């Protein structure tokens, strides 16, 4: 006989590269398992979808996320006493743009291995963990239609390498595999309009420890700004998130708990003109449903290695 879905849900609250989870409190339902995602929505910024010339490149992301409330299906605060999540991540990324061409575009590969510190408080209990999260590897093909307009298609795969225990309050990994097709476009102009949209569709596998199958997710990281003095871009950035299919547990659908969120905040980029550049933004979440509601600082730097 199949068991019915449980309402004792695991909070999975990372907006960091390996999503974080907190478990086993009696709470209103949260979208996807615990209300989190394996991809860190909002991580990308200006120039995200323009591949550099062939070579080896390093990227460095850093994030500080804080949330003090959960939102239910109507957008109201969920009654979880003393709820708070503080998460920080240092995320190195290695990118190899090859000399190979596919349909006129450059072939590239990348890998990400995040280091995460997570602290969770809820219902009078707390836990803190530090460790390596879920690893992301992927391949992309990128095109340069003009000096300003760039695009790519890609596919990323996420492996359950982060530490996980269904009985722990805080978990650094999500304990399932996922695949993510990607389409992206960037407009880059040192003295004009800059804009980016990275569109991702996440297909999650089942968490065998809990028999929970999180729904599929549509995520768009975006930025919009204007170039100043050839080195600076100033504007806004954030993400848009919509869960597109229902969660399932023990073979049954969990209805009325799909996630939704939109974030926006100030964003700035500096381009050295010597091959490296960096961006900084703060984004606050709004219109949140069935997820944590908070804000995040993001730093991203890109530099050539060889």
C-alpha angles and dihedrals in degrees: 000000000000117000120235120247113273125231091212092100132185116237108228103184110163120134082171127097096271105037117235128225138203120192152207108020121132101245142143112282117281124205119258111001104325094344097284140110136221090231118067101236111218097025096122129076142168116350094013096141101043113095115216122231118288112296145082119297138182127214128190125198126186125184139181115192129183130181129174101174143047123214125215130212091285095046094254123135112267115233100247109143116232094354116178137150124192116182133171129183138191107197124186118194128190119205126190116191107193131206090242119112129211116188088338094309130111118254116227139174133199144179133198129196112179127204110211139189114195132184122184132185126182138145093359097309131101141184137179128200139176126194150105114304134208113316120234123204127176152158130225143183116211133192132198108208093175137343087276105035123067135163142178145186121209147160125218129194125203122207124202096241097132122099114269138175119166090215095055124098093220125036127179096201132051097219098228140086123247139184126206127193112203138198119182143174133191133188113199122187122158090207104027148032118341124189140162138187122182109187116197133179115198121205111192129202124215125284100232093197092064102018086235120147112194118213126252119274137212113206130179121188109196142178134183127186149132128251118241130189092349093278106059135065119189126187143087137304143176142119144274119218130189127169106219104189134036125261120247133205129180088357096302129110118245104216132202098021106096114143127240133172143156127198133190138169146138118303133187134184133195120199114194093200087229099090101278130088139169138202135197130193144162118212128187122202123235140167086037121176126183093348142085116284116217147106139262142204114215129194120185129179130180126194138164119253101182 
